[in-house]
């Protein structure tokens, strides 16, 4: 169980965590607020807490994949530069 899945976690922490991962993944800030009774308003849609938690996990995986691609691109650029210098 991840930290954001903790049922005792206050809604403001879940909102802040979502904001951080969303901004890191999409380079823009989301519009998100807690509506009460485990419901959130996210970018024009009403979603339940479990859906928000799943989206946080999906965004975390997306960020990891983006980092891997950036690393691969950097390695490829260095290899090409090295080959050009030969």
Phi and psi in degrees as a GROMACS rama.xvg file:
@    title "Ramachandran Plot"
@    xaxis  label "Phi"
@    yaxis  label "Psi"
@TYPE xy
-80.3401  163.561  UNK-2
-61.1889  -36.2716  UNK-3
-74.7373  -12.8726  UNK-4
-85.1485  -6.67608  UNK-5
-62.6071  118.627  UNK-6
-64.0099  -20.7691  UNK-7
-86.4908  -2.51174  UNK-8
-68.4517  125.038  UNK-9
-62.8006  147.62  UNK-10
-55.7094  -34.1902  UNK-11
-63.1582  -32.9284  UNK-12
-70.146  -39.1718  UNK-13
-65.0305  -41.76  UNK-14
-62.3152  -46.259  UNK-15
-64.1457  -40.9229  UNK-16
-64.0659  -43.2013  UNK-17
-60.9343  -44.6753  UNK-18
-57.0648  -44.5957  UNK-19
-63.4703  -49.1015  UNK-20
-71.8  -34.4854  UNK-21
-65.0191  -45.8499  UNK-22
-64.6214  -38.7524  UNK-23
-66.8823  -35.917  UNK-24
-79.911  -35.8649  UNK-25
-115.609  -0.741894  UNK-26
55.0466  33.6963  UNK-27
-154.879  155.776  UNK-28
-86.7326  137.049  UNK-29
-82.7449  161.856  UNK-30
-100.165  111.354  UNK-31
-142.449  137.226  UNK-32
-152.274  153.325  UNK-33
-84.7491  132.488  UNK-34
-103.286  -15.5277  UNK-35
111.825  155.516  UNK-36
53.4683  41.8633  UNK-37
71.2177  18.273  UNK-38
-111.95  142.223  UNK-39
-128.878  150.549  UNK-40
-107.019  113.22  UNK-41
-125.866  114.575  UNK-42
46.9494  46.1812  UNK-43
88.2687  1.72617  UNK-44
-124.354  145.475  UNK-45
-92.9902  124.273  UNK-46
-131.924  153.291  UNK-47
-83.2683  160.071  UNK-48
-52.873  -44.1768  UNK-49
-63.8968  -36.4212  UNK-50
-66.7986  -40.237  UNK-51
-64.4877  -40.5574  UNK-52
-63.2292  -43.1789  UNK-53
-63.0479  -37.7816  UNK-54
-68.039  -37.7084  UNK-55
-60.8155  -45.2582  UNK-56
-64.5457  -40.2487  UNK-57
-63.2559  -42.8108  UNK-58
-65.6534  -36.8812  UNK-59
-62.8019  -41.3836  UNK-60
-66.6556  -38.0425  UNK-61
-62.0982  -42.745  UNK-62
-62.3316  -42.2274  UNK-63
-61.5813  -43.875  UNK-64
-65.0669  -39.263  UNK-65
-62.2011  -40.0314  UNK-66
-65.839  -38.7423  UNK-67
-64.8113  -43.1186  UNK-68
-62.3685  -43.3506  UNK-69
-61.1048  -41.8366  UNK-70
-63.1405  -45.1109  UNK-71
-61.602  -40.669  UNK-72
-65.6466  -40.8232  UNK-73
-64.001  -41.6808  UNK-74
-63.4392  -42.2695  UNK-75
-64.2611  -42.2832  UNK-76
-62.4339  -41.5912  UNK-77
-65.8284  -39.5434  UNK-78
-64.2033  -43.4024  UNK-79
-63.7016  -42.4567  UNK-80
-62.2689  -39.1619  UNK-81
-67.1974  -42.6955  UNK-82
-64.7792  -36.618  UNK-83
-66.5163  -31.5958  UNK-84
-77.7841  -10.6587  UNK-85
